[in-house]
Amino acid sequence: MKRFNAFRRLNPWGTLFALLFLQACAHVPEHKAPPCRQTAAACQRALKAMGQQYRTLSGHAKIRIVSPDGKFSFSGDLYAQSPDKLHFDIFGFLHRPRFFLIKNGALIAWKDFGSGRHYTGLLSRCPAFPANFPFSPAFLRDFMRILFLNFPGPLKVTKPDRPESSCHFLLTCAWGVFDMKVDPLRGVPTEVTGPRNSQTPFRLTFSEYTRSPAGWIPHQLGISTRKVEMTLTFGTLKVNPEIPENYFIPLIPS
């Protein structure tokens, strides 16, 4: 009974507090996205600058893959040099080697430590990778371009006739025409989808940008294509480091 009486005494104060809280919430100013300060010409300059200002990358990343075969999470060390050199070491539990990949132009070497499968030779003749790793020659080629924002050929940025938002643009390059959303203040891409009228469109996302001497660099990349989604989140990322050339020799280690 004493507990019930205490609750009755406190209840009016609780009701009053709730009314005051709701009234305060009703007057919270509505959050508005910053206005887009970018023009098509400014976005085009920003993309071109990003593609020219950094040529090598290295860092530790977490990789998450979602595919019809399931969901997989790994960690890995990545070394890359524009336009076509890549070294990727992927680890599993307790930092055990799971997979490694070296790409150097038209040559490639990879090994799956779980099954023992491996290959060294021409990228164009590369057999299918294990299901856990949704790579392919076309994917690796495009991944290098995505990593360095190196869209092939001259690119053109324009405003669509009916933009979905003030920071919505069209990106035209040798791949085709893409829908592109950009950061309203920095002018760098946050999402690229396309190409238009393609039977196999893909979606790229760029986020977690940080400023470096080479400009704005995304620390998170998302790639969605052919029912496969892969996200790389860099915990550490070095821009334009010196990478030893032997990192890109396509050989299976003994």
LOGU-249820 format. One line per 3 residues: number of its first residue (from 0); their letters; for each residue x, y, z of N, C-alpha, C. Coordinates in nm, 3 decimals. Layout:
NUM) a) X:Y:Z:X:Y:Z:X:Y:Z; ...
END
This chain:
0) mkr) 0.083:-0.119:0.000:0.000:0.000:0.000:0.088:0.126:0.000; 0.196:0.124:0.079:0.283:0.240:0.084:0.344:0.267:-0.052; 0.383:0.157:-0.122:0.441:0.175:-0.255:0.340:0.237:-0.350
3) fna) 0.211:0.195:-0.339:0.108:0.248:-0.427:0.087:0.396:-0.400; 0.084:0.436:-0.272:0.066:0.577:-0.238:0.184:0.661:-0.286; 0.306:0.606:-0.275:0.422:0.679:-0.323:0.413:0.703:-0.472
6) frr) 0.369:0.598:-0.545:0.354:0.611:-0.691:0.249:0.716:-0.723; 0.139:0.722:-0.647:0.034:0.822:-0.671:0.088:0.961:-0.650; 0.177:0.978:-0.548:0.232:1.110:-0.523:0.326:1.154:-0.635
9) lnp) 0.402:1.059:-0.692:0.499:1.092:-0.795:0.435:1.103:-0.932; 0.322:1.036:-0.952:0.264:1.028:-1.086:0.232:1.164:-1.146; 0.173:1.260:-1.073:0.147:1.392:-1.133:0.274:1.458:-1.185
12) wgt) 0.385:1.441:-1.111:0.511:1.500:-1.157:0.558:1.431:-1.285; 0.540:1.298:-1.292:0.578:1.226:-1.414:0.495:1.271:-1.533; 0.365:1.294:-1.507:0.278:1.340:-1.615:0.319:1.477:-1.663
15) lfa) 0.349:1.567:-1.567:0.391:1.702:-1.603:0.521:1.698:-1.683; 0.617:1.614:-1.640:0.744:1.602:-1.711:0.722:1.553:-1.854; 0.632:1.456:-1.870:0.605:1.402:-2.003:0.546:1.509:-2.094
18) llf) 0.454:1.591:-2.039:0.393:1.697:-2.120:0.498:1.800:-2.161; 0.585:1.838:-2.066:0.689:1.935:-2.099:0.785:1.879:-2.203; 0.818:1.749:-2.192:0.910:1.685:-2.288:0.850:1.684:-2.428
21) lqa) 0.722:1.648:-2.437:0.655:1.644:-2.567:0.646:1.784:-2.628; 0.623:1.883:-2.543:0.614:2.020:-2.593:0.750:2.067:-2.646; 0.856:2.028:-2.573:0.990:2.067:-2.619:1.023:2.001:-2.751
24) cah) 0.986:1.871:-2.765:1.013:1.799:-2.890:0.939:1.863:-3.006; 0.819:1.912:-2.977:0.739:1.970:-3.085:0.803:2.096:-3.139; 0.890:2.160:-3.059:0.952:2.285:-3.102:1.098:2.267:-3.143
27) vpe) 1.144:2.138:-3.151:1.280:2.115:-3.199:1.288:2.152:-3.346; 1.383:2.235:-3.385:1.389:2.275:-3.526:1.415:2.155:-3.616; 1.348:2.150:-3.728:1.362:2.040:-3.823:1.501:2.043:-3.884
30) hka) 1.567:1.924:-3.884:1.702:1.914:-3.941:1.692:1.916:-4.093; 1.766:2.005:-4.154:1.766:2.016:-4.298:1.904:1.985:-4.352; 1.906:1.913:-4.461:2.033:1.882:-4.525:2.097:2.010:-4.577
33) ppc) 2.230:2.017:-4.573:2.295:2.140:-4.624:2.266:2.157:-4.772; 2.247:2.279:-4.816:2.219:2.302:-4.958:2.338:2.260:-5.044; 2.309:2.215:-5.164:2.414:2.171:-5.253:2.485:2.292:-5.313
36) rqt) 2.614:2.302:-5.289:2.692:2.413:-5.341:2.763:2.375:-5.471; 2.736:2.255:-5.521:2.813:2.204:-5.633:2.743:2.228:-5.767; 2.824:2.250:-5.866:2.777:2.256:-6.004:2.836:2.139:-6.078
39) aaa) 2.786:2.114:-6.198:2.839:2.003:-6.277:2.988:2.022:-6.304; 3.028:2.146:-6.335:3.169:2.172:-6.364:3.256:2.149:-6.241; 3.207:2.188:-6.123:3.285:2.169:-6.001:3.302:2.021:-5.969
42) cqr) 3.195:1.944:-5.989:3.203:1.799:-5.964:3.301:1.733:-6.061; 3.299:1.776:-6.184:3.389:1.720:-6.284:3.535:1.748:-6.246; 3.562:1.868:-6.199:3.698:1.902:-6.157:3.739:1.820:-6.035
45) alk) 3.647:1.801:-5.941:3.679:1.725:-5.820:3.712:1.580:-5.852; 3.635:1.517:-5.942:3.660:1.379:-5.980:3.795:1.366:-6.051; 3.822:1.458:-6.140:3.949:1.454:-6.213:4.066:1.470:-6.119
48) amg) 4.053:1.560:-6.022:4.161:1.583:-5.927:4.185:1.460:-5.841; 4.076:1.396:-5.796:4.092:1.278:-5.712:4.160:1.165:-5.787; 4.130:1.153:-5.918:4.190:1.048:-5.997:4.336:1.072:-6.027
51) qqy) 4.384:1.194:-6.007:4.522:1.228:-6.040:4.611:1.243:-5.918; 4.553:1.269:-5.802:4.633:1.308:-5.687:4.679:1.192:-5.600; 4.622:1.073:-5.616:4.676:0.960:-5.542:4.691:0.840:-5.633
54) rtl) 4.811:0.781:-5.628:4.847:0.672:-5.719:4.869:0.540:-5.647; 4.895:0.543:-5.517:4.912:0.419:-5.441:4.832:0.428:-5.312; 4.789:0.312:-5.265:4.715:0.302:-5.139:4.760:0.176:-5.066
57) sgh) 4.760:0.183:-4.935:4.781:0.063:-4.855:4.702:0.080:-4.726; 4.652:-0.031:-4.674:4.576:-0.021:-4.551:4.518:-0.153:-4.507; 4.463:-0.153:-4.388:4.397:-0.270:-4.331:4.246:-0.247:-4.341
60) aki) 4.176:-0.345:-4.392:4.032:-0.328:-4.416:3.954:-0.446:-4.362; 3.830:-0.418:-4.328:3.733:-0.523:-4.297:3.646:-0.541:-4.421; 3.627:-0.665:-4.460:3.552:-0.696:-4.581:3.426:-0.775:-4.543
63) riv) 3.314:-0.728:-4.593:3.187:-0.798:-4.571:3.126:-0.829:-4.706; 3.092:-0.955:-4.728:3.035:-1.000:-4.855:2.900:-1.064:-4.828; 2.799:-1.020:-4.903:2.666:-1.079:-4.897:2.634:-1.130:-5.036
66) spd) 2.608:-1.259:-5.050:2.582:-1.319:-5.180:2.480:-1.431:-5.163; 2.430:-1.488:-5.273:2.338:-1.602:-5.260:2.398:-1.720:-5.185; 2.532:-1.725:-5.175:2.598:-1.834:-5.103:2.605:-1.809:-4.953
69) gkf) 2.568:-1.689:-4.908:2.571:-1.659:-4.766:2.636:-1.527:-4.737; 2.665:-1.505:-4.608:2.730:-1.383:-4.563:2.868:-1.419:-4.508; 2.967:-1.341:-4.545:3.103:-1.370:-4.506:3.170:-1.241:-4.460
72) sfs) 3.251:-1.252:-4.356:3.326:-1.137:-4.306:3.472:-1.176:-4.289; 3.560:-1.088:-4.333:3.702:-1.113:-4.325:3.772:-0.982:-4.289; 3.901:-0.994:-4.263:3.986:-0.875:-4.255:4.102:-0.896:-4.351
75) gdl) 4.159:-0.789:-4.398:4.264:-0.806:-4.497:4.354:-0.685:-4.508; 4.472:-0.709:-4.563:4.568:-0.603:-4.593:4.571:-0.582:-4.743; 4.555:-0.457:-4.784:4.548:-0.425:-4.926:4.660:-0.330:-4.965
78) yaq) 4.722:-0.361:-5.079:4.823:-0.273:-5.139:4.784:-0.255:-5.285; 4.778:-0.133:-5.330:4.733:-0.109:-5.467:4.811:0.005:-5.529; 4.832:-0.009:-5.660:4.898:0.095:-5.736:4.822:0.114:-5.866
81) spd) 4.786:0.237:-5.893:4.711:0.267:-6.014:4.804:0.252:-6.136; 4.754:0.194:-6.247:4.613:0.159:-6.268:4.580:0.011:-6.253; 4.683:-0.077:-6.236:4.649:-0.219:-6.251:4.728:-0.314:-6.161
84) klh) 4.778:-0.264:-6.046:4.853:-0.352:-5.958:4.782:-0.361:-5.823; 4.764:-0.485:-5.777:4.688:-0.508:-5.654:4.745:-0.628:-5.580; 4.755:-0.614:-5.449:4.795:-0.726:-5.361:4.697:-0.726:-5.244
87) fdi) 4.632:-0.841:-5.224:4.528:-0.850:-5.122:4.552:-0.976:-5.040; 4.577:-0.961:-4.909:4.588:-1.074:-4.816:4.465:-1.074:-4.728; 4.392:-1.184:-4.727:4.268:-1.194:-4.649:4.286:-1.297:-4.539
90) fgf) 4.244:-1.260:-4.417:4.265:-1.344:-4.301:4.131:-1.384:-4.238; 4.134:-1.496:-4.170:4.017:-1.544:-4.098:4.038:-1.530:-3.948; 3.979:-1.622:-3.873:3.986:-1.620:-3.728:4.130:-1.634:-3.682
93) lhr) 4.167:-1.557:-3.579:4.302:-1.556:-3.524:4.407:-1.521:-3.629; 4.368:-1.440:-3.725:4.458:-1.389:-3.828:4.519:-1.502:-3.913; 4.446:-1.609:-3.930:4.494:-1.718:-4.014:4.473:-1.683:-4.161
96) prf) 4.571:-1.712:-4.248:4.555:-1.682:-4.391:4.437:-1.756:-4.450; 4.352:-1.684:-4.522:4.238:-1.746:-4.588:4.251:-1.742:-4.740; 4.304:-1.630:-4.789:4.307:-1.611:-4.934:4.408:-1.501:-4.965
99) fli) 4.476:-1.515:-5.077:4.561:-1.404:-5.119:4.549:-1.389:-5.270; 4.568:-1.267:-5.313:4.548:-1.234:-5.453:4.651:-1.130:-5.494; 4.717:-1.152:-5.608:4.808:-1.054:-5.665:4.769:-1.034:-5.811
102) kng) 4.749:-0.909:-5.848:4.718:-0.875:-5.986:4.822:-0.775:-6.035; 4.878:-0.806:-6.151:4.977:-0.716:-6.210:4.948:-0.710:-6.360; 4.871:-0.611:-6.399:4.832:-0.601:-6.540:4.749:-0.720:-6.582
105) ali) 4.795:-0.792:-6.684:4.720:-0.905:-6.739:4.748:-1.035:-6.664; 4.838:-1.032:-6.565:4.876:-1.153:-6.492:4.813:-1.152:-6.353; 4.792:-1.272:-6.301:4.730:-1.284:-6.169:4.779:-1.411:-6.101
108) awk) 4.783:-1.406:-5.969:4.811:-1.524:-5.888:4.720:-1.520:-5.767; 4.660:-1.634:-5.733:4.576:-1.639:-5.615:4.578:-1.778:-5.554; 4.546:-1.785:-5.425:4.538:-1.914:-5.356:4.433:-1.908:-5.248
111) dfg) 4.352:-2.012:-5.241:4.253:-2.030:-5.135:4.310:-2.132:-5.037; 4.346:-2.088:-4.917:4.412:-2.175:-4.822:4.318:-2.282:-4.767; 4.187:-2.257:-4.773:4.093:-2.356:-4.723:4.088:-2.481:-4.809
114) sgr) 4.079:-2.462:-4.940:4.068:-2.575:-5.032:4.201:-2.613:-5.095; 4.299:-2.524:-5.086:4.427:-2.550:-5.151:4.430:-2.512:-5.298; 4.317:-2.467:-5.351:4.312:-2.428:-5.492:4.398:-2.305:-5.516
117) hyt) 4.460:-2.299:-5.632:4.543:-2.183:-5.664:4.557:-2.172:-5.814; 4.605:-2.056:-5.857:4.622:-2.032:-6.000:4.725:-1.923:-6.020; 4.806:-1.940:-6.123:4.899:-1.836:-6.166:4.895:-1.830:-6.317
120) gll) 4.873:-1.714:-6.373:4.870:-1.703:-6.519:4.796:-1.580:-6.565; 4.743:-1.590:-6.686:4.671:-1.478:-6.745:4.539:-1.455:-6.673; 4.509:-1.330:-6.647:4.382:-1.296:-6.583:4.264:-1.339:-6.669
123) src) 4.277:-1.326:-6.801:4.167:-1.360:-6.891:4.134:-1.509:-6.889; 4.227:-1.593:-6.845:4.203:-1.738:-6.840:4.182:-1.788:-6.698; 4.167:-1.696:-6.606:4.154:-1.732:-6.464:4.028:-1.816:-6.442
126) paf) 4.040:-1.931:-6.377:3.920:-2.011:-6.347:3.837:-1.943:-6.239; 3.718:-1.999:-6.217:3.628:-1.940:-6.118:3.690:-1.942:-5.979; 3.672:-1.832:-5.907:3.723:-1.822:-5.772:3.631:-1.903:-5.679
129) pan) 3.678:-1.935:-5.557:3.588:-1.998:-5.459:3.465:-1.911:-5.434; 3.356:-1.973:-5.397:3.228:-1.902:-5.383:3.237:-1.789:-5.282; 3.323:-1.805:-5.180:3.332:-1.702:-5.077:3.392:-1.571:-5.127
132) fpf) 3.456:-1.576:-5.244:3.525:-1.459:-5.295:3.471:-1.428:-5.435; 3.379:-1.335:-5.445:3.307:-1.313:-5.572:3.388:-1.231:-5.672; 3.514:-1.271:-5.695:3.597:-1.199:-5.788:3.586:-1.261:-5.927
135) spa) 3.622:-1.184:-6.025:3.627:-1.230:-6.163:3.721:-1.135:-6.235; 3.768:-1.170:-6.355:3.854:-1.075:-6.428:3.789:-0.938:-6.445; 3.661:-0.935:-6.482:3.593:-0.807:-6.501:3.581:-0.732:-6.368
138) flr) 3.553:-0.805:-6.260:3.539:-0.741:-6.130:3.670:-0.678:-6.087; 3.781:-0.750:-6.104:3.910:-0.698:-6.062:3.949:-0.575:-6.143; 3.921:-0.580:-6.273:3.950:-0.464:-6.357:3.874:-0.341:-6.310
141) dfm) 3.744:-0.360:-6.287:3.660:-0.248:-6.245:3.692:-0.205:-6.102; 3.731:-0.302:-6.017:3.761:-0.269:-5.878:3.879:-0.173:-5.870; 3.981:-0.194:-5.955:4.095:-0.102:-5.955:4.052:0.038:-5.996
144) ril) 3.964:0.046:-6.093:3.915:0.177:-6.136:3.833:0.244:-6.026; 3.755:0.164:-5.958:3.673:0.217:-5.849:3.761:0.265:-5.734; 3.862:0.185:-5.702:3.949:0.216:-5.589:4.016:0.351:-5.606
147) fln) 4.053:0.383:-5.729:4.121:0.510:-5.754:4.031:0.612:-5.821; 3.900:0.586:-5.826:3.804:0.676:-5.890:3.852:0.711:-6.031; 3.911:0.612:-6.097:3.971:0.633:-6.228:3.873:0.586:-6.334
150) fpg) 3.773:0.666:-6.362:3.673:0.630:-6.461:3.738:0.633:-6.600; 3.717:0.531:-6.681:3.790:0.521:-6.808:3.752:0.631:-6.907; 3.853:0.684:-6.972:3.830:0.783:-7.076:3.785:0.917:-7.021
153) plk) 3.762:1.013:-7.110:3.712:1.144:-7.066:3.576:1.130:-6.999; 3.557:1.200:-6.890:3.428:1.195:-6.823:3.360:1.330:-6.831; 3.229:1.325:-6.828:3.149:1.446:-6.836:3.041:1.440:-6.730
156) vtk) 3.029:1.546:-6.652:2.928:1.556:-6.548:2.825:1.659:-6.590; 2.698:1.620:-6.588:2.590:1.710:-6.626:2.475:1.697:-6.527; 2.387:1.795:-6.530:2.265:1.789:-6.450:2.157:1.717:-6.530
159) pdr) 2.084:1.621:-6.470:1.974:1.558:-6.542:1.858:1.655:-6.561; 1.769:1.620:-6.653:1.653:1.708:-6.679:1.566:1.724:-6.556; 1.546:1.613:-6.486:1.463:1.615:-6.366:1.541:1.552:-6.251
162) pes) 1.628:1.629:-6.188:1.711:1.571:-6.081:1.628:1.528:-5.962; 1.666:1.415:-5.903:1.597:1.366:-5.783:1.625:1.456:-5.664; 1.740:1.518:-5.663:1.776:1.610:-5.557:1.871:1.715:-5.615
165) sch) 1.901:1.816:-5.536:1.987:1.923:-5.587:2.129:1.876:-5.609; 2.167:1.765:-5.546:2.303:1.712:-5.563:2.301:1.582:-5.643; 2.215:1.576:-5.741:2.205:1.460:-5.829:2.259:1.500:-5.966
168) fll) 2.353:1.419:-6.019:2.415:1.450:-6.147:2.419:1.325:-6.235; 2.455:1.344:-6.360:2.481:1.234:-6.452:2.630:1.230:-6.481; 2.687:1.112:-6.474:2.829:1.092:-6.505:2.837:1.009:-6.632
171) tca) 2.900:1.063:-6.735:2.916:0.993:-6.862:3.063:0.963:-6.886; 3.095:0.835:-6.910:3.232:0.795:-6.939:3.225:0.676:-7.035; 3.338:0.610:-7.056:3.342:0.500:-7.151:3.253:0.383:-7.108
174) wgv) 3.224:0.372:-6.978:3.135:0.266:-6.932:2.990:0.291:-6.972; 2.953:0.417:-6.987:2.815:0.452:-7.016:2.773:0.572:-6.934; 2.642:0.584:-6.912:2.587:0.696:-6.836:2.542:0.645:-6.699
177) fdm) 2.587:0.713:-6.595:2.558:0.672:-6.458:2.484:0.783:-6.384; 2.398:0.743:-6.293:2.337:0.837:-6.199:2.434:0.853:-6.082; 2.461:0.978:-6.044:2.559:1.003:-5.941:2.505:1.103:-5.839
180) kvd) 2.522:1.069:-5.713:2.493:1.162:-5.604:2.626:1.206:-5.544; 2.634:1.334:-5.508:2.759:1.386:-5.454:2.736:1.452:-5.319; 2.843:1.462:-5.244:2.839:1.532:-5.117:2.807:1.679:-5.144
183) plr) 2.711:1.737:-5.072:2.667:1.873:-5.104:2.774:1.980:-5.082; 2.874:1.952:-4.999:2.976:2.053:-4.969:3.109:2.025:-5.039; 3.146:1.897:-5.049:3.278:1.864:-5.101:3.279:1.838:-5.251
186) gvp) 3.166:1.801:-5.306:3.160:1.772:-5.449:3.212:1.636:-5.488; 3.238:1.548:-5.391:3.287:1.413:-5.420:3.170:1.316:-5.422; 3.181:1.206:-5.499:3.067:1.116:-5.513:3.035:1.040:-5.384
189) tev) 2.909:1.019:-5.360:2.866:0.932:-5.250:2.798:0.807:-5.303; 2.744:0.813:-5.425:2.679:0.695:-5.484:2.679:0.709:-5.636; 2.717:0.601:-5.703:2.715:0.595:-5.849:2.643:0.468:-5.889
192) tgp) 2.540:0.480:-5.974:2.458:0.366:-6.014:2.446:0.363:-6.166; 2.462:0.244:-6.223:2.448:0.233:-6.369:2.531:0.119:-6.424; 2.565:0.120:-6.552:2.522:0.222:-6.649:2.375:0.207:-6.685
195) rns) 2.316:0.315:-6.730:2.176:0.312:-6.770:2.156:0.218:-6.888; 2.041:0.153:-6.892:2.003:0.061:-6.999:2.093:-0.063:-7.006; 2.163:-0.092:-6.896:2.247:-0.211:-6.892:2.170:-0.326:-6.827
198) qtp) 2.196:-0.447:-6.875:2.133:-0.565:-6.815:2.201:-0.604:-6.685; 2.322:-0.555:-6.663:2.395:-0.587:-6.539:2.447:-0.458:-6.476; 2.357:-0.371:-6.431:2.402:-0.247:-6.366:2.467:-0.277:-6.231
201) frl) 2.548:-0.185:-6.183:2.608:-0.201:-6.052:2.595:-0.070:-5.975; 2.617:-0.079:-5.847:2.604:0.037:-5.758:2.731:0.050:-5.676; 2.785:0.169:-5.674:2.904:0.199:-5.597:2.870:0.304:-5.492
204) tfs) 2.922:0.287:-5.373:2.904:0.387:-5.269:3.041:0.426:-5.214; 3.056:0.554:-5.184:3.180:0.608:-5.129:3.143:0.687:-5.004; 3.205:0.654:-4.892:3.170:0.723:-4.768:3.290:0.728:-4.675
207) eyt) 3.268:0.787:-4.558:3.375:0.802:-4.458:3.496:0.874:-4.518; 3.470:0.986:-4.582:3.579:1.063:-4.643:3.664:1.130:-4.535; 3.795:1.133:-4.560:3.885:1.211:-4.476:3.975:1.293:-4.567
210) rsp) 4.026:1.401:-4.511:4.111:1.491:-4.588:4.256:1.445:-4.581; 4.325:1.444:-4.693:4.467:1.409:-4.698:4.535:1.508:-4.793; 4.670:1.508:-4.796:4.738:1.596:-4.891:4.697:1.571:-5.035
213) agw) 4.646:1.450:-5.062:4.601:1.417:-5.198:4.455:1.451:-5.221; 4.390:1.512:-5.122:4.249:1.548:-5.137:4.160:1.461:-5.050; 4.032:1.459:-5.083:3.936:1.379:-5.008:3.947:1.233:-5.050
216) iph) 3.962:1.143:-4.952:3.979:1.001:-4.979:3.871:0.923:-4.904; 3.793:0.837:-4.973:3.692:0.757:-4.902:3.754:0.641:-4.827; 3.710:0.619:-4.704:3.759:0.507:-4.625:3.661:0.389:-4.629
219) qlg) 3.549:0.406:-4.694:3.456:0.294:-4.709:3.405:0.289:-4.852; 3.415:0.171:-4.912:3.370:0.148:-5.048:3.267:0.037:-5.048; 3.159:0.057:-5.120:3.058:-0.046:-5.135:3.038:-0.079:-5.282
222) ist) 3.030:-0.206:-5.314:3.013:-0.251:-5.452:2.901:-0.354:-5.455; 2.799:-0.327:-5.535:2.687:-0.420:-5.550:2.671:-0.453:-5.697; 2.682:-0.581:-5.730:2.667:-0.625:-5.868:2.637:-0.773:-5.873
225) rkv) 2.550:-0.812:-5.965:2.518:-0.954:-5.987:2.481:-1.026:-5.857; 2.394:-0.967:-5.778:2.344:-1.025:-5.654:2.453:-1.041:-5.548; 2.562:-0.970:-5.564:2.671:-0.975:-5.467:2.697:-0.834:-5.415
228) emt) 2.707:-0.821:-5.284:2.739:-0.693:-5.222:2.868:-0.708:-5.142; 2.961:-0.620:-5.167:3.087:-0.624:-5.095:3.116:-0.485:-5.039; 3.151:-0.480:-4.912:3.183:-0.354:-4.846:3.322:-0.363:-4.787
231) ltf) 3.404:-0.266:-4.818:3.538:-0.256:-4.759:3.542:-0.133:-4.670; 3.578:-0.154:-4.545:3.591:-0.044:-4.450:3.734:-0.042:-4.400; 3.805:0.065:-4.430:3.946:0.075:-4.395:3.962:0.130:-4.255
234) gtl) 4.026:0.050:-4.169:4.061:0.100:-4.036:4.183:0.188:-4.042; 4.278:0.150:-4.124:4.395:0.232:-4.151:4.409:0.245:-4.301; 4.452:0.360:-4.347:4.466:0.382:-4.490:4.577:0.485:-4.513
237) kvn) 4.679:0.444:-4.588:4.789:0.534:-4.624:4.774:0.572:-4.771; 4.792:0.699:-4.798:4.778:0.752:-4.933:4.916:0.783:-4.990; 4.941:0.732:-5.109:5.069:0.750:-5.180:5.190:0.699:-5.102
240) pei) 5.180:0.582:-5.037:5.299:0.528:-4.971:5.391:0.464:-5.075; 5.515:0.444:-5.036:5.608:0.368:-5.118:5.580:0.219:-5.097; 5.547:0.148:-5.204:5.517:0.005:-5.196:5.623:-0.071:-5.274
243) pen) 5.693:-0.167:-5.209:5.796:-0.242:-5.280:5.739:-0.312:-5.404; 5.815:-0.313:-5.510:5.768:-0.371:-5.636:5.744:-0.521:-5.623; 5.817:-0.588:-5.534:5.798:-0.733:-5.522:5.662:-0.770:-5.462
246) yfi) 5.589:-0.671:-5.406:5.454:-0.698:-5.358:5.361:-0.735:-5.473; 5.398:-0.698:-5.594:5.309:-0.717:-5.708:5.361:-0.823:-5.806; 5.456:-0.906:-5.763:5.501:-1.016:-5.847:5.401:-1.130:-5.834
249) pli) 5.333:-1.169:-5.944:5.225:-1.269:-5.934:5.278:-1.412:-5.924; 5.322:-1.448:-5.803:5.374:-1.583:-5.776:5.306:-1.638:-5.651; 5.286:-1.770:-5.649:5.233:-1.837:-5.530:5.350:-1.855:-5.432
252) ps) 5.339:-1.804:-5.310:5.450:-1.822:-5.215:5.467:-1.967:-5.176; 5.589:-2.006:-5.151:5.618:-2.145:-5.113:5.578:-2.168:-4.967
END
